[in-house]
Amino acid sequence: MTPRQVTDEQLKTMSPHDIVQAQEDGRLDQLLGRPVHDIPTEGQLERHHLQHMTPQQIVDAQEAGRLADILGQEA
């Protein structure tokens, strides 16, 4: 779930819609000087991952059953 960061060159070719989506996905963090965190792409996530995820990433992870351990649910 670690978002692939957008480069300067990629940013120059992106539409405004794509830029907004990339920002919401956390893919502009490096360009904006924000810390880039390593969120595992598979398996259950832990509570400390949540503070580094966008709201959409959290929703996607919950829908994929990747927060079951934290929420006390069956995956």
MMTF fields as JSON, N, C-alpha, C and O atoms, coordinates in Angstrom:
{
  "mmtfVersion": "1.0.0",
  "mmtfProducer": "UNKNOWN",
  "numBonds": 299,
  "numAtoms": 300,
  "numGroups": 75,
  "numChains": 1,
  "numModels": 1,
  "chainsPerModel": [1],
  "groupsPerChain": [75],
  "chainIdList": ["A"],
  "bondAtomList": [4, 2, 8, 6, 12, 10, 16, 14, 20, 18, 24, 22, 28, 26, 32, 30, 36, 34, 40, 38, 44, 42, 48, 46, 52, 50, 56, 54, 60, 58, 64, 62, 68, 66, 72, 70, 76, 74, 80, 78, 84, 82, 88, 86, 92, 90, 96, 94, 100, 98, 104, 102, 108, 106, 112, 110, 116, 114, 120, 118, 124, 122, 128, 126, 132, 130, 136, 134, 140, 138, 144, 142, 148, 146, 152, 150, 156, 154, 160, 158, 164, 162, 168, 166, 172, 170, 176, 174, 180, 178, 184, 182, 188, 186, 192, 190, 196, 194, 200, 198, 204, 202, 208, 206, 212, 210, 216, 214, 220, 218, 224, 222, 228, 226, 232, 230, 236, 234, 240, 238, 244, 242, 248, 246, 252, 250, 256, 254, 260, 258, 264, 262, 268, 266, 272, 270, 276, 274, 280, 278, 284, 282, 288, 286, 292, 290, 296, 294],
  "bondOrderList": [1, 1, 1, 1, 1, 1, 1, 1, 1, 1, 1, 1, 1, 1, 1, 1, 1, 1, 1, 1, 1, 1, 1, 1, 1, 1, 1, 1, 1, 1, 1, 1, 1, 1, 1, 1, 1, 1, 1, 1, 1, 1, 1, 1, 1, 1, 1, 1, 1, 1, 1, 1, 1, 1, 1, 1, 1, 1, 1, 1, 1, 1, 1, 1, 1, 1, 1, 1, 1, 1, 1, 1, 1, 1],
  "groupList": [{"groupName": "MET", "atomNameList": ["N", "CA", "C", "O"], "elementList": ["N", "C", "C", "O"], "formalChargeList": [0, 0, 0, 0], "bondAtomList": [1, 0, 2, 1, 3, 2], "bondOrderList": [1, 1, 2], "singleLetterCode": "M", "chemCompType": "L-PEPTIDE LINKING"}, {"groupName": "THR", "atomNameList": ["N", "CA", "C", "O"], "elementList": ["N", "C", "C", "O"], "formalChargeList": [0, 0, 0, 0], "bondAtomList": [1, 0, 2, 1, 3, 2], "bondOrderList": [1, 1, 2], "singleLetterCode": "T", "chemCompType": "L-PEPTIDE LINKING"}, {"groupName": "PRO", "atomNameList": ["N", "CA", "C", "O"], "elementList": ["N", "C", "C", "O"], "formalChargeList": [0, 0, 0, 0], "bondAtomList": [1, 0, 2, 1, 3, 2], "bondOrderList": [1, 1, 2], "singleLetterCode": "P", "chemCompType": "L-PEPTIDE LINKING"}, {"groupName": "ARG", "atomNameList": ["N", "CA", "C", "O"], "elementList": ["N", "C", "C", "O"], "formalChargeList": [0, 0, 0, 0], "bondAtomList": [1, 0, 2, 1, 3, 2], "bondOrderList": [1, 1, 2], "singleLetterCode": "R", "chemCompType": "L-PEPTIDE LINKING"}, {"groupName": "GLN", "atomNameList": ["N", "CA", "C", "O"], "elementList": ["N", "C", "C", "O"], "formalChargeList": [0, 0, 0, 0], "bondAtomList": [1, 0, 2, 1, 3, 2], "bondOrderList": [1, 1, 2], "singleLetterCode": "Q", "chemCompType": "L-PEPTIDE LINKING"}, {"groupName": "VAL", "atomNameList": ["N", "CA", "C", "O"], "elementList": ["N", "C", "C", "O"], "formalChargeList": [0, 0, 0, 0], "bondAtomList": [1, 0, 2, 1, 3, 2], "bondOrderList": [1, 1, 2], "singleLetterCode": "V", "chemCompType": "L-PEPTIDE LINKING"}, {"groupName": "ASP", "atomNameList": ["N", "CA", "C", "O"], "elementList": ["N", "C", "C", "O"], "formalChargeList": [0, 0, 0, 0], "bondAtomList": [1, 0, 2, 1, 3, 2], "bondOrderList": [1, 1, 2], "singleLetterCode": "D", "chemCompType": "L-PEPTIDE LINKING"}, {"groupName": "GLU", "atomNameList": ["N", "CA", "C", "O"], "elementList": ["N", "C", "C", "O"], "formalChargeList": [0, 0, 0, 0], "bondAtomList": [1, 0, 2, 1, 3, 2], "bondOrderList": [1, 1, 2], "singleLetterCode": "E", "chemCompType": "L-PEPTIDE LINKING"}, {"groupName": "LEU", "atomNameList": ["N", "CA", "C", "O"], "elementList": ["N", "C", "C", "O"], "formalChargeList": [0, 0, 0, 0], "bondAtomList": [1, 0, 2, 1, 3, 2], "bondOrderList": [1, 1, 2], "singleLetterCode": "L", "chemCompType": "L-PEPTIDE LINKING"}, {"groupName": "LYS", "atomNameList": ["N", "CA", "C", "O"], "elementList": ["N", "C", "C", "O"], "formalChargeList": [0, 0, 0, 0], "bondAtomList": [1, 0, 2, 1, 3, 2], "bondOrderList": [1, 1, 2], "singleLetterCode": "K", "chemCompType": "L-PEPTIDE LINKING"}, {"groupName": "SER", "atomNameList": ["N", "CA", "C", "O"], "elementList": ["N", "C", "C", "O"], "formalChargeList": [0, 0, 0, 0], "bondAtomList": [1, 0, 2, 1, 3, 2], "bondOrderList": [1, 1, 2], "singleLetterCode": "S", "chemCompType": "L-PEPTIDE LINKING"}, {"groupName": "HIS", "atomNameList": ["N", "CA", "C", "O"], "elementList": ["N", "C", "C", "O"], "formalChargeList": [0, 0, 0, 0], "bondAtomList": [1, 0, 2, 1, 3, 2], "bondOrderList": [1, 1, 2], "singleLetterCode": "H", "chemCompType": "L-PEPTIDE LINKING"}, {"groupName": "ILE", "atomNameList": ["N", "CA", "C", "O"], "elementList": ["N", "C", "C", "O"], "formalChargeList": [0, 0, 0, 0], "bondAtomList": [1, 0, 2, 1, 3, 2], "bondOrderList": [1, 1, 2], "singleLetterCode": "I", "chemCompType": "L-PEPTIDE LINKING"}, {"groupName": "ALA", "atomNameList": ["N", "CA", "C", "O"], "elementList": ["N", "C", "C", "O"], "formalChargeList": [0, 0, 0, 0], "bondAtomList": [1, 0, 2, 1, 3, 2], "bondOrderList": [1, 1, 2], "singleLetterCode": "A", "chemCompType": "L-PEPTIDE LINKING"}, {"groupName": "GLY", "atomNameList": ["N", "CA", "C", "O"], "elementList": ["N", "C", "C", "O"], "formalChargeList": [0, 0, 0, 0], "bondAtomList": [1, 0, 2, 1, 3, 2], "bondOrderList": [1, 1, 2], "singleLetterCode": "G", "chemCompType": "PEPTIDE LINKING"}],
  "groupTypeList": [0, 1, 2, 3, 4, 5, 1, 6, 7, 4, 8, 9, 1, 0, 10, 2, 11, 6, 12, 5, 4, 13, 4, 7, 6, 14, 3, 8, 6, 4, 8, 8, 14, 3, 2, 5, 11, 6, 12, 2, 1, 7, 14, 4, 8, 7, 3, 11, 11, 8, 4, 11, 0, 1, 2, 4, 4, 12, 5, 6, 13, 4, 7, 13, 14, 3, 8, 13, 6, 12, 8, 14, 4, 7, 13],
  "groupIdList": [1, 2, 3, 4, 5, 6, 7, 8, 9, 10, 11, 12, 13, 14, 15, 16, 17, 18, 19, 20, 21, 22, 23, 24, 25, 26, 27, 28, 29, 30, 31, 32, 33, 34, 35, 36, 37, 38, 39, 40, 41, 42, 43, 44, 45, 46, 47, 48, 49, 50, 51, 52, 53, 54, 55, 56, 57, 58, 59, 60, 61, 62, 63, 64, 65, 66, 67, 68, 69, 70, 71, 72, 73, 74, 75],
  "secStructList": [7, 7, 7, 7, 7, 7, 7, 2, 2, 2, 2, 2, 2, 7, 7, 2, 2, 2, 2, 2, 2, 2, 2, 2, 6, 6, 6, 6, 6, 6, 6, 6, 6, 7, 7, 7, 7, 7, 7, 7, 1, 1, 1, 7, 7, 7, 2, 2, 2, 2, 6, 6, 1, 7, 2, 2, 2, 2, 2, 2, 2, 2, 2, 6, 6, 6, 6, 2, 2, 2, 2, 6, 7, 7, 7],
  "xCoordList": [0.814, 0.0, 0.862, 0.342, 2.152, 2.99, 2.724, 2.918, 2.279, 1.99, 3.268, 4.254, 3.241, 4.388, 4.415, 3.447, 5.507, 5.611, 5.752, 6.449, 5.081, 5.129, 6.435, 6.858, 7.069, 8.298, 7.96, 6.837, 8.941, 8.754, 8.343, 7.439, 9.008, 8.716, 7.292, 6.602, 6.853, 5.496, 4.47, 3.438, 4.757, 3.837, 3.56, 2.432, 4.574, 4.433, 3.462, 2.91, 3.246, 2.38, 0.998, 0.162, 0.749, -0.515, -1.603, -1.335, -2.823, -3.975, -4.277, -3.842, -5.01, -5.39, -6.109, -5.869, -6.982, -7.692, -6.704, -6.824, -5.733, -4.735, -3.888, -3.515, -3.587, -2.798, -3.578, -3.029, -4.842, -5.682, -5.762, -5.642, -5.963, -6.05, -4.732, -4.733, -3.62, -2.31, -2.1, -1.534, -2.547, -2.417, -3.269, -2.813, -4.504, -5.379, -4.808, -5.004, -4.106, -3.515, -2.183, -1.609, -1.69, -0.416, 0.788, 1.905, 0.56, 1.659, 2.437, 3.397, 2.033, 2.782, 3.579, 4.209, 3.554, 4.202, 5.666, 6.118, 6.406, 7.833, 8.046, 8.892, 7.288, 7.424, 7.007, 7.538, 6.064, 5.59, 6.434, 6.144, 7.471, 8.351, 7.8, 8.292, 6.787, 6.212, 6.947, 7.513, 6.938, 7.577, 6.818, 5.589, 7.567, 6.993, 7.151, 8.262, 6.04, 6.056, 5.873, 5.206, 6.483, 6.415, 5.191, 5.204, 4.143, 2.927, 2.958, 3.044, 2.892, 2.929, 1.823, 0.729, 2.117, 1.142, 0.265, -0.745, 0.64, -0.134, -0.227, 0.559, -1.194, -1.335, -2.049, -2.483, -2.154, -2.833, -1.982, -0.76, -2.651, -1.986, -2.087, -2.969, -1.182, -1.168, -1.591, -1.592, -1.945, -2.458, -1.508, -1.966, -0.204, 0.745, 0.744, 1.153, 0.294, 0.217, -0.862, -0.719, -1.943, -3.093, -2.737, -3.284, -1.842, -1.513, -0.774, -0.64, -0.296, 0.446, -0.341, 0.198, -1.612, -2.439, -3.47, -3.927, -3.826, -4.886, -6.222, -6.303, -7.265, -8.579, -8.993, -9.562, -8.713, -9.078, -8.294, -8.849, -7.022, -6.228, -6.798, -6.812, -7.262, -7.846, -9.134, -9.353, -9.984, -11.231, -10.927, -11.541, -9.985, -9.626, -9.089, -9.429, -8.263, -7.7, -8.8, -8.786, -9.739, -10.84, -11.698, -12.085, -11.992, -12.802, -12.094, -12.743, -10.773, -9.983, -9.75, -9.114, -10.261, -10.096, -8.725, -8.347, -7.977, -6.611, -6.544, -5.455, -7.704, -7.756, -8.484, -8.814, -8.732, -9.515, -8.896, -9.62, -7.584, -6.933, -7.146, -7.437, -7.002, -7.163, -8.62, -8.891, -9.536, -10.959, -11.579, -12.76, -10.773, -11.29, -12.299, -13.238, -12.1, -12.995, -12.268, -11.041, -13.023, -12.418, -12.144, -12.981, -10.959, -10.576, -11.338, -11.143],
  "yCoordList": [-1.189, 0.0, 1.258, 2.374, 1.078, 2.26, 2.938, 2.328, 4.199, 4.87, 5.16, 5.635, 4.875, 5.192, 6.703, 7.295, 7.309, 8.762, 9.309, 8.739, 10.418, 11.104, 11.885, 12.504, 11.85, 12.615, 13.989, 14.224, 14.89, 16.219, 16.096, 16.794, 15.212, 15.045, 14.524, 14.985, 13.585, 13.065, 14.15, 14.255, 14.945, 15.998, 16.969, 17.438, 17.276, 18.226, 17.743, 18.555, 16.438, 15.893, 15.5, 15.029, 15.685, 15.248, 16.308, 17.509, 15.837, 16.745, 17.21, 16.574, 18.305, 18.751, 17.652, 17.483, 16.916, 15.821, 14.767, 14.297, 14.398, 13.398, 13.894, 13.107, 15.181, 15.752, 15.68, 15.3, 16.04, 15.962, 14.523, 14.265, 13.586, 12.178, 11.702, 10.982, 12.096, 11.707, 12.269, 11.595, 13.49, 14.08, 13.311, 13.016, 12.986, 12.228, 10.844, 10.315, 10.264, 8.939, 8.978, 7.933, 10.193, 10.314, 10.166, 9.952, 10.282, 10.09, 11.366, 11.339, 12.49, 13.746, 14.088, 15.144, 13.212, 13.511, 13.891, 14.867, 13.142, 13.427, 14.807, 15.568, 15.142, 16.448, 17.589, 18.696, 17.321, 18.349, 18.429, 19.227, 17.608, 17.64, 16.921, 17.097, 16.117, 15.335, 14.003, 13.529, 13.405, 12.097, 11.045, 11.057, 10.147, 9.037, 7.801, 7.443, 7.159, 6.021, 4.72, 4.656, 3.687, 2.37, 1.636, 1.127, 1.588, 0.87, -0.452, -0.434, -1.595, -2.878, -2.985, -2.448, -3.677, -3.82, -5.053, -5.197, -5.941, -7.167, -7.453, -6.94, -8.277, -8.716, -7.697, -6.641, -8.052, -7.194, -5.971, -6.055, -4.853, -3.619, -3.479, -4.058, -2.712, -2.475, -1.035, -0.183, -0.796, 0.512, 1.655, 2.722, 1.446, 2.533, 2.901, 4.006, 2.0, 2.327, 3.369, 4.195, 3.326, 4.199, 5.676, 6.447, 6.082, 7.508, 8.026, 9.236, 7.12, 7.514, 7.265, 7.388, 6.917, 6.597, 7.686, 8.36, 7.839, 8.773, 8.134, 6.915, 8.941, 8.353, 7.312, 6.278, 7.578, 6.624, 5.321, 4.244, 5.402, 4.192, 3.365, 2.136, 4.031, 3.329, 2.631, 1.472, 3.327, 2.728, 1.521, 0.465, 1.678, 0.575, -0.616, -1.762, -0.355, -1.429, -2.13, -3.355, -1.381, -1.975, -2.847, -3.953, -2.347, -3.115, -4.387, -5.385, -4.351, -5.516, -6.479, -7.519, -6.135, -7.003, -6.907, -7.788, -5.866, -5.721, -5.046, -4.861, -4.672, -4.073, -4.982, -4.564, -6.225, -7.152, -7.364, -7.408, -7.496, -7.711, -6.519, -6.698, -5.316, -4.107, -3.963, -3.57, -4.287, -4.107, -5.299, -5.284, -6.344, -7.541, -8.299, -8.9, -8.265, -8.955, -10.128, -10.212, -11.023, -12.089, -11.567, -10.894, -11.886, -11.407, -12.133, -11.858],
  "zCoordList": [0.0, 0.0, 0.0, 0.035, -0.038, -0.129, -1.458, -2.51, -1.432, -2.695, -3.467, -2.902, -4.748, -5.595, -5.784, -6.261, -5.415, -5.43, -6.844, -7.684, -7.085, -8.367, -8.444, -7.468, -9.614, -9.819, -10.4, -10.846, -10.388, -10.989, -12.452, -12.912, -13.174, -14.593, -14.81, -15.718, -14.001, -14.127, -13.805, -14.468, -12.794, -12.378, -13.516, -13.67, -14.311, -15.418, -16.488, -17.231, -16.577, -17.622, -17.105, -17.877, -15.817, -15.215, -15.346, -15.31, -15.497, -15.528, -14.099, -13.139, -13.953, -12.605, -11.811, -10.616, -12.484, -11.813, -11.305, -10.174, -12.136, -11.747, -10.573, -9.703, -10.546, -9.45, -8.147, -7.113, -8.192, -6.986, -6.501, -5.303, -7.415, -7.037, -6.43, -5.432, -7.02, -6.494, -5.095, -4.233, -4.865, -3.54, -2.532, -1.428, -2.91, -2.015, -1.71, -0.615, -2.675, -2.504, -1.751, -1.446, -1.45, -0.753, -1.66, -1.19, -2.979, -3.927, -4.222, -4.992, -3.618, -3.772, -2.513, -2.445, -1.532, -0.256, -0.414, 0.184, -1.203, -1.361, -1.98, -1.509, -3.032, -3.68, -2.755, -2.849, -1.869, -0.941, 0.332, 1.223, 0.413, 1.579, 2.787, 3.901, 2.574, 3.668, 3.768, 2.784, 4.945, 5.067, 4.253, 4.189, 3.643, 2.894, 3.767, 4.158, 4.066, 4.979, 4.228, 3.196, 4.777, 4.175, 4.713, 5.834, 3.91, 4.283, 3.51, 2.282, 4.198, 3.5, 2.454, 2.634, 1.371, 0.299, 0.473, -0.216, 1.384, 1.609, 3.095, 3.892, 3.456, 4.84, 5.711, 5.252, 6.983, 7.954, 8.288, 8.41, 8.429, 8.834, 10.34, 10.975, 10.896, 12.332, 12.606, 11.717, 13.853, 14.249, 13.861, 13.453, 13.983, 13.673, 12.191, 11.835, 11.325, 9.9, 9.621, 8.72, 10.4, 10.137, 10.156, 9.367, 11.029, 11.129, 9.901, 9.721, 9.061, 7.864, 6.584, 5.484, 6.728, 5.571, 5.322, 6.245, 4.052, 3.709, 4.082, 4.231, 4.234, 4.513, 3.466, 3.815, 2.199, 1.159, 1.3, 1.083, 1.658, 1.872, 3.024, 2.961, 4.064, 5.213, 4.801, 5.154, 4.058, 3.584, 2.695, 2.846, 1.774, 0.878, 1.665, 1.369, 2.653, 3.473, 4.259, 4.38, 4.787, 5.544, 4.639, 5.016, 3.445, 2.496, 2.042, 1.728, 2.007, 1.599, 2.767, 2.596, 3.949, 5.114, 5.756, 6.528, 5.457, 5.952, 7.314, 7.857, 7.881, 9.213, 10.202, 11.312, 9.795, 10.615, 11.995, 12.989, 12.073, 13.368, 14.299, 15.481, 13.772, 14.566, 15.027, 16.162, 14.132, 14.412, 15.104, 15.448, 15.311, 15.991, 15.14, 15.662, 13.831, 12.905, 12.267, 12.319, 11.67, 10.893, 9.494, 8.893, 8.981, 7.645, 6.564, 5.38]
}
